[in-house]
Amino acid sequence: MPLLGRKFPAPVARPMWPFYISGLVILYGVNSAATAMATADEYKNDPRNPAVKNQAPNGH
């Protein structure tokens, strides 16, 4: 006897493809917006900005 019961041949991925595509579009938009805000003039010199941590210091 199977642990989870009987398997039903229900399609899962085929009817869900619009949601997968829209999820990728939303993630791309959020990433683009976060990158644009991190490079804005207001947060360019913030020590918590991860984009600033990877750059070499200007004085050396």
All heavy atoms as TSV, in Angstrom:
chain	resi	resn	atom	element	x	y	z
A	1	MET	N	N	0.846	-1.178	0.000
A	1	MET	CA	C	0.000	0.000	0.000
A	1	MET	C	C	0.897	1.249	0.000
A	1	MET	O	O	1.800	1.377	0.811
A	1	MET	CB	C	-0.890	-0.005	1.239
A	1	MET	CG	C	-1.794	1.167	1.303
A	1	MET	SD	S	-3.086	0.857	2.505
A	1	MET	CE	C	-3.778	2.454	2.567
A	2	PRO	N	N	0.616	2.166	-0.896
A	2	PRO	CA	C	1.441	3.378	-0.955
A	2	PRO	C	C	1.229	4.259	0.281
A	2	PRO	O	O	0.173	4.265	0.889
A	2	PRO	CB	C	0.983	4.103	-2.203
A	2	PRO	CG	C	-0.087	3.297	-2.815
A	2	PRO	CD	C	-0.335	2.101	-1.978
A	3	LEU	N	N	2.266	5.018	0.588
A	3	LEU	CA	C	2.236	5.860	1.783
A	3	LEU	C	C	1.271	7.040	1.636
A	3	LEU	O	O	0.541	7.382	2.548
A	3	LEU	CB	C	3.645	6.366	2.078
A	3	LEU	CG	C	3.797	7.215	3.333
A	3	LEU	CD1	C	3.460	6.405	4.573
A	3	LEU	CD2	C	5.194	7.756	3.420
A	4	LEU	N	N	1.264	7.682	0.469
A	4	LEU	CA	C	0.444	8.869	0.272
A	4	LEU	C	C	-0.890	8.593	-0.414
A	4	LEU	O	O	-1.587	9.518	-0.789
A	4	LEU	CB	C	1.230	9.908	-0.544
A	4	LEU	CG	C	2.501	10.421	0.122
A	4	LEU	CD1	C	3.238	11.355	-0.807
A	4	LEU	CD2	C	2.182	11.120	1.429
A	5	GLY	N	N	-1.223	7.378	-0.632
A	5	GLY	CA	C	-2.480	7.069	-1.284
A	5	GLY	C	C	-2.307	6.838	-2.767
A	5	GLY	O	O	-1.212	6.603	-3.267
A	6	ARG	N	N	-3.397	6.906	-3.484
A	6	ARG	CA	C	-3.392	6.621	-4.915
A	6	ARG	C	C	-2.886	7.813	-5.718
A	6	ARG	O	O	-3.159	8.959	-5.382
A	6	ARG	CB	C	-4.822	6.293	-5.335
A	6	ARG	CG	C	-4.943	5.878	-6.738
A	6	ARG	CD	C	-6.343	5.434	-7.051
A	6	ARG	NE	N	-6.433	5.281	-8.497
A	6	ARG	CZ	C	-7.540	5.204	-9.166
A	6	ARG	NH1	N	-8.683	5.248	-8.517
A	6	ARG	NH2	N	-7.541	5.068	-10.454
A	7	LYS	N	N	-2.160	7.546	-6.790
A	7	LYS	CA	C	-1.682	8.598	-7.673
A	7	LYS	C	C	-2.742	8.878	-8.737
A	7	LYS	O	O	-3.277	7.970	-9.345
A	7	LYS	CB	C	-0.384	8.171	-8.353
A	7	LYS	CG	C	0.786	8.071	-7.400
A	7	LYS	CD	C	1.996	7.500	-8.066
A	7	LYS	CE	C	2.619	8.497	-8.987
A	7	LYS	NZ	N	3.885	8.022	-9.563
A	8	PHE	N	N	-3.038	10.143	-8.939
A	8	PHE	CA	C	-3.999	10.541	-9.959
A	8	PHE	C	C	-3.251	11.228	-11.096
A	8	PHE	O	O	-2.376	12.054	-10.842
A	8	PHE	CB	C	-5.052	11.482	-9.374
A	8	PHE	CG	C	-5.944	10.823	-8.364
A	8	PHE	CD1	C	-5.706	10.991	-7.000
A	8	PHE	CD2	C	-6.991	10.031	-8.761
A	8	PHE	CE1	C	-6.511	10.393	-6.070
A	8	PHE	CE2	C	-7.808	9.416	-7.833
A	8	PHE	CZ	C	-7.568	9.601	-6.483
A	9	PRO	N	N	-3.600	10.933	-12.331
A	9	PRO	CA	C	-2.882	11.523	-13.474
A	9	PRO	C	C	-3.351	12.948	-13.781
A	9	PRO	O	O	-3.851	13.235	-14.859
A	9	PRO	CB	C	-3.209	10.565	-14.614
A	9	PRO	CG	C	-4.551	10.021	-14.274
A	9	PRO	CD	C	-4.585	9.936	-12.761
A	10	ALA	N	N	-3.200	13.832	-12.830
A	10	ALA	CA	C	-3.628	15.220	-13.019
A	10	ALA	C	C	-2.469	16.046	-13.562
A	10	ALA	O	O	-1.360	15.972	-13.040
A	10	ALA	CB	C	-4.116	15.793	-11.707
A	11	PRO	N	N	-2.703	16.853	-14.591
A	11	PRO	CA	C	-1.639	17.726	-15.083
A	11	PRO	C	C	-1.396	18.871	-14.094
A	11	PRO	O	O	-2.326	19.475	-13.575
A	11	PRO	CB	C	-2.181	18.254	-16.406
A	11	PRO	CG	C	-3.661	18.162	-16.270
A	11	PRO	CD	C	-3.931	16.981	-15.373
A	12	VAL	N	N	-0.126	19.166	-13.846
A	12	VAL	CA	C	0.208	20.223	-12.904
A	12	VAL	C	C	0.934	21.363	-13.609
A	12	VAL	O	O	0.542	22.521	-13.504
A	12	VAL	CB	C	1.072	19.675	-11.746
A	12	VAL	CG1	C	1.513	20.795	-10.836
A	12	VAL	CG2	C	0.302	18.621	-10.971
A	13	ALA	N	N	1.991	21.042	-14.332
A	13	ALA	CA	C	2.816	22.093	-14.931
A	13	ALA	C	C	2.131	22.766	-16.117
A	13	ALA	O	O	2.288	23.971	-16.312
A	13	ALA	CB	C	4.153	21.513	-15.377
A	14	ARG	N	N	1.382	22.029	-16.901
A	14	ARG	CA	C	0.777	22.600	-18.108
A	14	ARG	C	C	-0.238	23.709	-17.811
A	14	ARG	O	O	-0.163	24.778	-18.422
A	14	ARG	CB	C	0.144	21.489	-18.938
A	14	ARG	CG	C	-0.428	21.990	-20.233
A	14	ARG	CD	C	-0.841	20.854	-21.124
A	14	ARG	NE	N	0.039	20.889	-22.279
A	14	ARG	CZ	C	0.202	19.922	-23.113
A	14	ARG	NH1	N	-0.427	18.786	-22.934
A	14	ARG	NH2	N	0.995	20.040	-24.143
A	15	PRO	N	N	-1.179	23.556	-16.889
A	15	PRO	CA	C	-2.099	24.671	-16.632
A	15	PRO	C	C	-1.491	25.791	-15.790
A	15	PRO	O	O	-2.065	26.870	-15.688
A	15	PRO	CB	C	-3.269	24.030	-15.894
A	15	PRO	CG	C	-2.759	22.775	-15.347
A	15	PRO	CD	C	-1.641	22.326	-16.231
A	16	MET	N	N	-0.324	25.550	-15.200
A	16	MET	CA	C	0.280	26.559	-14.337
A	16	MET	C	C	1.308	27.428	-15.049
A	16	MET	O	O	1.876	28.331	-14.439
A	16	MET	CB	C	0.960	25.871	-13.141
A	16	MET	CG	C	0.002	25.150	-12.218
A	16	MET	SD	S	-1.044	26.258	-11.290
A	16	MET	CE	C	0.141	26.913	-10.159
A	17	TRP	N	N	1.570	27.215	-16.338
A	17	TRP	CA	C	2.638	27.951	-17.018
A	17	TRP	C	C	2.445	29.461	-17.006
A	17	TRP	O	O	3.428	30.188	-16.889
A	17	TRP	CB	C	2.880	27.427	-18.436
A	17	TRP	CG	C	1.815	27.769	-19.427
A	17	TRP	CD1	C	0.760	27.015	-19.780
A	17	TRP	CD2	C	1.736	28.966	-20.200
A	17	TRP	NE1	N	0.001	27.664	-20.709
A	17	TRP	CE2	C	0.584	28.873	-21.000
A	17	TRP	CE3	C	2.513	30.112	-20.292
A	17	TRP	CZ2	C	0.198	29.881	-21.867
A	17	TRP	CZ3	C	2.125	31.111	-21.163
A	17	TRP	CH2	C	0.978	30.982	-21.939
A	18	PRO	N	N	1.232	30.022	-17.085
A	18	PRO	CA	C	1.129	31.488	-17.004
A	18	PRO	C	C	1.610	32.043	-15.659
A	18	PRO	O	O	2.203	33.127	-15.599
A	18	PRO	CB	C	-0.356	31.778	-17.197
A	18	PRO	CG	C	-0.912	30.573	-17.844
A	18	PRO	CD	C	-0.090	29.433	-17.366
A	19	PHE	N	N	1.393	31.288	-14.591
A	19	PHE	CA	C	1.824	31.740	-13.276
A	19	PHE	C	C	3.336	31.659	-13.144
A	19	PHE	O	O	3.952	32.507	-12.502
A	19	PHE	CB	C	1.138	30.905	-12.191
A	19	PHE	CG	C	-0.353	31.042	-12.215
A	19	PHE	CD1	C	-1.134	30.072	-12.807
A	19	PHE	CD2	C	-0.974	32.154	-11.662
A	19	PHE	CE1	C	-2.506	30.198	-12.842
A	19	PHE	CE2	C	-2.347	32.288	-11.688
A	19	PHE	CZ	C	-3.108	31.307	-12.280
A	20	TYR	N	N	3.960	30.645	-13.733
A	20	TYR	CA	C	5.418	30.541	-13.714
A	20	TYR	C	C	6.046	31.704	-14.485
A	20	TYR	O	O	7.005	32.313	-14.015
A	20	TYR	CB	C	5.886	29.221	-14.329
A	20	TYR	CG	C	5.422	27.983	-13.593
A	20	TYR	CD1	C	5.148	26.811	-14.287
A	20	TYR	CD2	C	5.245	27.967	-12.221
A	20	TYR	CE1	C	4.732	25.676	-13.628
A	20	TYR	CE2	C	4.824	26.830	-11.553
A	20	TYR	CZ	C	4.575	25.684	-12.262
A	20	TYR	OH	O	4.167	24.566	-11.611
A	21	ILE	N	N	5.511	32.009	-15.650
A	21	ILE	CA	C	6.047	33.097	-16.471
A	21	ILE	C	C	5.857	34.444	-15.760
A	21	ILE	O	O	6.780	35.263	-15.709
A	21	ILE	CB	C	5.371	33.109	-17.859
A	21	ILE	CG1	C	5.637	31.804	-18.596
A	21	ILE	CG2	C	5.825	34.302	-18.680
A	21	ILE	CD1	C	7.096	31.527	-18.872
A	22	SER	N	N	4.676	34.671	-15.197
A	22	SER	CA	C	4.443	35.942	-14.513
A	22	SER	C	C	5.318	36.065	-13.270
A	22	SER	O	O	5.766	37.166	-12.933
A	22	SER	CB	C	2.973	36.104	-14.147
A	22	SER	OG	O	2.576	35.091	-13.248
A	23	GLY	N	N	5.601	34.963	-12.596
A	23	GLY	CA	C	6.513	34.998	-11.457
A	23	GLY	C	C	7.911	35.412	-11.871
A	23	GLY	O	O	8.566	36.197	-11.179
A	24	LEU	N	N	8.385	34.899	-13.003
A	24	LEU	CA	C	9.704	35.287	-13.506
A	24	LEU	C	C	9.743	36.765	-13.896
A	24	LEU	O	O	10.739	37.457	-13.648
A	24	LEU	CB	C	10.087	34.416	-14.696
A	24	LEU	CG	C	10.397	32.962	-14.375
A	24	LEU	CD1	C	10.628	32.168	-15.663
A	24	LEU	CD2	C	11.596	32.853	-13.458
A	25	VAL	N	N	8.662	37.253	-14.504
A	25	VAL	CA	C	8.603	38.669	-14.888
A	25	VAL	C	C	8.625	39.558	-13.645
A	25	VAL	O	O	9.336	40.579	-13.608
A	25	VAL	CB	C	7.348	38.936	-15.751
A	25	VAL	CG1	C	7.110	40.421	-15.934
A	25	VAL	CG2	C	7.479	38.237	-17.086
A	26	ILE	N	N	7.881	39.180	-12.614
A	26	ILE	CA	C	7.857	39.960	-11.373
A	26	ILE	C	C	9.231	39.949	-10.706
A	26	ILE	O	O	9.715	40.987	-10.235
A	26	ILE	CB	C	6.782	39.421	-10.416
A	26	ILE	CG1	C	5.391	39.644	-11.009
A	26	ILE	CG2	C	6.895	40.048	-9.037
A	26	ILE	CD1	C	5.005	41.082	-11.181
A	27	LEU	N	N	9.892	38.787	-10.658
A	27	LEU	CA	C	11.224	38.717	-10.062
A	27	LEU	C	C	12.227	39.567	-10.825
A	27	LEU	O	O	13.077	40.231	-10.222
A	27	LEU	CB	C	11.700	37.268	-10.006
A	27	LEU	CG	C	11.031	36.399	-8.948
A	27	LEU	CD1	C	11.487	34.956	-9.069
A	27	LEU	CD2	C	11.322	36.920	-7.572
A	28	TYR	N	N	12.140	39.574	-12.147
A	28	TYR	CA	C	13.032	40.411	-12.951
A	28	TYR	C	C	12.783	41.894	-12.663
A	28	TYR	O	O	13.719	42.671	-12.525
A	28	TYR	CB	C	12.829	40.119	-14.438
A	28	TYR	CG	C	13.645	41.003	-15.333
A	28	TYR	CD1	C	15.009	40.788	-15.490
A	28	TYR	CD2	C	13.068	42.062	-16.009
A	28	TYR	CE1	C	15.769	41.607	-16.307
A	28	TYR	CE2	C	13.818	42.890	-16.823
A	28	TYR	CZ	C	15.162	42.654	-16.973
A	28	TYR	OH	O	15.917	43.471	-17.779
A	29	GLY	N	N	11.526	42.290	-12.553
A	29	GLY	CA	C	11.195	43.683	-12.268
A	29	GLY	C	C	11.652	44.121	-10.894
A	29	GLY	O	O	12.168	45.224	-10.722
A	30	VAL	N	N	11.486	43.263	-9.897
A	30	VAL	CA	C	11.928	43.595	-8.543
A	30	VAL	C	C	13.446	43.708	-8.502
A	30	VAL	O	O	13.993	44.614	-7.861
A	30	VAL	CB	C	11.407	42.544	-7.541
A	30	VAL	CG1	C	12.078	42.684	-6.188
A	30	VAL	CG2	C	9.904	42.658	-7.396
A	31	ASN	N	N	14.145	42.807	-9.189
A	31	ASN	CA	C	15.603	42.866	-9.226
A	31	ASN	C	C	16.076	44.147	-9.914
A	31	ASN	O	O	17.016	44.795	-9.449
A	31	ASN	CB	C	16.160	41.636	-9.940
A	31	ASN	CG	C	17.657	41.590	-9.917
A	31	ASN	OD1	O	18.291	42.074	-8.983
A	31	ASN	ND2	N	18.250	41.025	-10.949
A	32	SER	N	N	15.441	44.513	-11.002
A	32	SER	CA	C	15.820	45.741	-11.707
A	32	SER	C	C	15.565	46.976	-10.852
A	32	SER	O	O	16.388	47.896	-10.810
A	32	SER	CB	C	15.047	45.861	-13.015
A	32	SER	OG	O	15.344	44.781	-13.860
A	33	ALA	N	N	14.444	47.002	-10.154
A	33	ALA	CA	C	14.128	48.144	-9.306
A	33	ALA	C	C	15.094	48.234	-8.128
A	33	ALA	O	O	15.544	49.325	-7.764
A	33	ALA	CB	C	12.690	48.043	-8.802
A	34	ALA	N	N	15.446	47.106	-7.529
A	34	ALA	CA	C	16.376	47.113	-6.405
A	34	ALA	C	C	17.763	47.567	-6.840
A	34	ALA	O	O	18.442	48.315	-6.118
A	34	ALA	CB	C	16.453	45.735	-5.773
A	35	THR	N	N	18.185	47.144	-8.004
A	35	THR	CA	C	19.485	47.566	-8.520
A	35	THR	C	C	19.488	49.061	-8.819
A	35	THR	O	O	20.455	49.764	-8.510
A	35	THR	CB	C	19.841	46.768	-9.786
A	35	THR	OG1	O	19.818	45.380	-9.471
A	35	THR	CG2	C	21.203	47.141	-10.314
A	36	ALA	N	N	18.398	49.551	-9.393
A	36	ALA	CA	C	18.317	50.982	-9.696
A	36	ALA	C	C	18.302	51.811	-8.424
A	36	ALA	O	O	18.932	52.878	-8.354
A	36	ALA	CB	C	17.063	51.268	-10.519
A	37	MET	N	N	17.616	51.339	-7.394
A	37	MET	CA	C	17.577	52.093	-6.143
A	37	MET	C	C	18.914	52.032	-5.414
A	37	MET	O	O	19.300	52.995	-4.750
A	37	MET	CB	C	16.466	51.555	-5.250
A	37	MET	CG	C	15.082	51.955	-5.715
A	37	MET	SD	S	13.799	51.523	-4.539
A	37	MET	CE	C	13.536	49.815	-4.956
A	38	ALA	N	N	19.643	50.925	-5.516
A	38	ALA	CA	C	20.936	50.805	-4.836
A	38	ALA	C	C	21.984	51.700	-5.472
A	38	ALA	O	O	22.929	52.120	-4.804
A	38	ALA	CB	C	21.403	49.354	-4.847
A	39	THR	N	N	21.848	51.995	-6.750
A	39	THR	CA	C	22.822	52.842	-7.430
A	39	THR	C	C	22.372	54.302	-7.497
A	39	THR	O	O	23.040	55.104	-8.144
A	39	THR	CB	C	23.091	52.322	-8.851
A	39	THR	OG1	O	21.863	52.289	-9.576
A	39	THR	CG2	C	23.711	50.942	-8.823
A	40	ALA	N	N	21.284	54.641	-6.839
A	40	ALA	CA	C	20.806	56.020	-6.835
A	40	ALA	C	C	21.755	56.900	-6.021
A	40	ALA	O	O	22.516	56.422	-5.178
A	40	ALA	CB	C	19.400	56.091	-6.245
A	41	ASP	N	N	21.712	58.187	-6.271
A	41	ASP	CA	C	22.602	59.124	-5.591
A	41	ASP	C	C	22.379	59.142	-4.075
A	41	ASP	O	O	23.311	59.351	-3.308
A	41	ASP	CB	C	22.407	60.531	-6.143
A	41	ASP	CG	C	22.926	60.665	-7.563
A	41	ASP	OD1	O	23.818	59.881	-7.935
A	41	ASP	OD2	O	22.434	61.546	-8.291
A	42	GLU	N	N	21.149	58.907	-3.661
A	42	GLU	CA	C	20.833	58.974	-2.238
A	42	GLU	C	C	21.511	57.852	-1.448
A	42	GLU	O	O	21.906	58.040	-0.302
A	42	GLU	CB	C	19.318	58.891	-2.060
A	42	GLU	CG	C	18.851	59.096	-0.650
A	42	GLU	CD	C	17.337	59.099	-0.538
A	42	GLU	OE1	O	16.666	59.048	-1.589
A	42	GLU	OE2	O	16.844	59.159	0.591
A	43	TYR	N	N	21.647	56.673	-2.051
A	43	TYR	CA	C	22.194	55.514	-1.349
A	43	TYR	C	C	23.553	55.084	-1.876
A	43	TYR	O	O	24.034	54.023	-1.527
A	43	TYR	CB	C	21.222	54.339	-1.447
A	43	TYR	CG	C	19.901	54.633	-0.791
A	43	TYR	CD1	C	18.762	54.863	-1.544
A	43	TYR	CD2	C	19.798	54.694	0.591
A	43	TYR	CE1	C	17.549	55.142	-0.944
A	43	TYR	CE2	C	18.594	54.973	1.203
A	43	TYR	CZ	C	17.473	55.190	0.431
A	43	TYR	OH	O	16.295	55.469	1.024
A	44	LYS	N	N	24.172	55.882	-2.711
A	44	LYS	CA	C	25.442	55.495	-3.319
A	44	LYS	C	C	26.560	55.366	-2.290
A	44	LYS	O	O	27.416	54.495	-2.404
A	44	LYS	CB	C	25.831	56.507	-4.395
A	44	LYS	CG	C	26.912	56.022	-5.321
A	44	LYS	CD	C	27.196	57.049	-6.385
A	44	LYS	CE	C	26.074	57.075	-7.392
A	44	LYS	NZ	N	26.335	57.945	-8.531
A	45	ASN	N	N	26.563	56.197	-1.250
A	45	ASN	CA	C	27.623	56.186	-0.243
A	45	ASN	C	C	27.200	55.535	1.067
A	45	ASN	O	O	27.893	55.671	2.066
A	45	ASN	CB	C	28.106	57.618	0.025
A	45	ASN	CG	C	28.725	58.218	-1.215
A	45	ASN	OD1	O	29.386	57.526	-1.976
A	45	ASN	ND2	N	28.500	59.497	-1.427
A	46	ASP	N	N	26.101	54.825	1.067
A	46	ASP	CA	C	25.624	54.154	2.272
A	46	ASP	C	C	26.519	52.951	2.573
A	46	ASP	O	O	26.761	52.127	1.696
A	46	ASP	CB	C	24.179	53.695	2.064
A	46	ASP	CG	C	23.511	53.240	3.349
A	46	ASP	OD1	O	24.178	53.237	4.398
A	46	ASP	OD2	O	22.327	52.893	3.299
A	47	PRO	N	N	27.037	52.810	3.797
A	47	PRO	CA	C	27.924	51.671	4.090
A	47	PRO	C	C	27.203	50.329	4.078
A	47	PRO	O	O	27.845	49.287	3.963
A	47	PRO	CB	C	28.462	51.991	5.493
A	47	PRO	CG	C	27.522	52.967	6.066
A	47	PRO	CD	C	26.926	53.727	4.922
A	48	ARG	N	N	25.874	50.317	4.172
A	48	ARG	CA	C	25.126	49.056	4.112
A	48	ARG	C	C	24.816	48.619	2.692
A	48	ARG	O	O	24.244	47.559	2.485
A	48	ARG	CB	C	23.812	49.209	4.881
A	48	ARG	CG	C	24.020	49.469	6.365
A	48	ARG	CD	C	22.735	49.835	7.021
A	48	ARG	NE	N	22.296	51.116	6.457
A	48	ARG	CZ	C	21.112	51.659	6.683
A	48	ARG	NH1	N	20.239	51.062	7.430
A	48	ARG	NH2	N	20.797	52.813	6.144
A	49	ASN	N	N	25.187	49.423	1.715
A	49	ASN	CA	C	24.904	49.116	0.321
A	49	ASN	C	C	25.840	47.999	-0.154
A	49	ASN	O	O	27.053	48.165	-0.143
A	49	ASN	CB	C	25.107	50.378	-0.526
A	49	ASN	CG	C	24.606	50.222	-1.932
A	49	ASN	OD1	O	24.302	49.131	-2.368
A	49	ASN	ND2	N	24.528	51.321	-2.650
A	50	PRO	N	N	25.312	46.859	-0.588
A	50	PRO	CA	C	26.190	45.759	-1.012
A	50	PRO	C	C	26.951	46.076	-2.295
A	50	PRO	O	O	28.001	45.501	-2.540
A	50	PRO	CB	C	25.251	44.578	-1.211
A	50	PRO	CG	C	23.889	45.129	-1.231
A	50	PRO	CD	C	23.921	46.477	-0.594
A	51	ALA	N	N	26.480	46.991	-3.100
A	51	ALA	CA	C	27.197	47.335	-4.333
A	51	ALA	C	C	28.461	48.126	-4.026
A	51	ALA	O	O	29.432	48.053	-4.763
A	51	ALA	CB	C	26.276	48.136	-5.258
A	52	VAL	N	N	28.472	48.854	-2.929
A	52	VAL	CA	C	29.637	49.652	-2.561
A	52	VAL	C	C	30.729	48.770	-1.955
A	52	VAL	O	O	31.906	49.025	-2.131
A	52	VAL	CB	C	29.230	50.769	-1.579
A	52	VAL	CG1	C	30.430	51.539	-1.075
A	52	VAL	CG2	C	28.254	51.703	-2.250
A	53	LYS	N	N	30.355	47.692	-1.282
A	53	LYS	CA	C	31.322	46.830	-0.618
A	53	LYS	C	C	32.256	46.144	-1.608
A	53	LYS	O	O	33.372	45.806	-1.257
A	53	LYS	CB	C	30.594	45.774	0.219
A	53	LYS	CG	C	29.894	46.339	1.412
A	53	LYS	CD	C	29.211	45.264	2.203
A	53	LYS	CE	C	28.438	45.857	3.352
A	53	LYS	NZ	N	27.700	44.858	4.097
A	54	ASN	N	N	31.814	45.904	-2.812
A	54	ASN	CA	C	32.622	45.193	-3.797
A	54	ASN	C	C	33.575	46.093	-4.554
A	54	ASN	O	O	34.401	45.616	-5.306
A	54	ASN	CB	C	31.724	44.448	-4.779
A	54	ASN	CG	C	30.914	43.376	-4.093
A	54	ASN	OD1	O	31.340	42.838	-3.080
A	54	ASN	ND2	N	29.745	43.074	-4.632
A	55	GLN	N	N	33.475	47.397	-4.371
A	55	GLN	CA	C	34.338	48.323	-5.100
A	55	GLN	C	C	35.565	48.648	-4.269
A	55	GLN	O	O	35.556	48.616	-3.047
A	55	GLN	CB	C	33.581	49.621	-5.411
A	55	GLN	CG	C	32.426	49.416	-6.358
A	55	GLN	CD	C	31.655	50.711	-6.569
A	55	GLN	OE1	O	31.918	51.708	-5.926
A	55	GLN	NE2	N	30.712	50.672	-7.471
A	56	ALA	N	N	36.668	48.970	-4.951
A	56	ALA	CA	C	37.905	49.350	-4.274
A	56	ALA	C	C	37.763	50.770	-3.730
A	56	ALA	O	O	37.072	51.598	-4.309
A	56	ALA	CB	C	39.066	49.278	-5.244
A	57	PRO	N	N	38.429	51.078	-2.628
A	57	PRO	CA	C	38.369	52.442	-2.109
A	57	PRO	C	C	39.047	53.418	-3.057
A	57	PRO	O	O	40.012	53.086	-3.740
A	57	PRO	CB	C	39.097	52.369	-0.774
A	57	PRO	CG	C	39.682	51.009	-0.664
A	57	PRO	CD	C	39.141	50.172	-1.768
A	58	ASN	N	N	38.532	54.644	-3.089
A	58	ASN	CA	C	39.050	55.653	-4.027
A	58	ASN	C	C	40.374	56.245	-3.567
A	58	ASN	O	O	41.166	56.695	-4.364
A	58	ASN	CB	C	38.011	56.773	-4.211
A	58	ASN	CG	C	36.773	56.259	-4.907
A	58	ASN	OD1	O	36.842	55.282	-5.631
A	58	ASN	ND2	N	35.645	56.901	-4.675
A	59	GLY	N	N	40.656	56.254	-2.258
A	59	GLY	CA	C	41.855	56.892	-1.747
A	59	GLY	C	C	43.115	56.060	-1.905
A	59	GLY	O	O	44.218	56.556	-1.749
A	60	HIS	N	N	43.027	54.781	-2.218
A	60	HIS	CA	C	44.222	53.931	-2.282
A	60	HIS	C	C	44.573	53.568	-3.686
A	60	HIS	O	O	44.084	53.100	-4.504
A	60	HIS	CB	C	44.043	52.673	-1.452
A	60	HIS	CG	C	43.887	52.990	-0.001
A	60	HIS	ND1	N	42.954	52.364	0.779
A	60	HIS	CD2	C	44.512	53.864	0.807
A	60	HIS	CE1	C	43.033	52.820	2.005
A	60	HIS	NE2	N	43.974	53.747	2.042
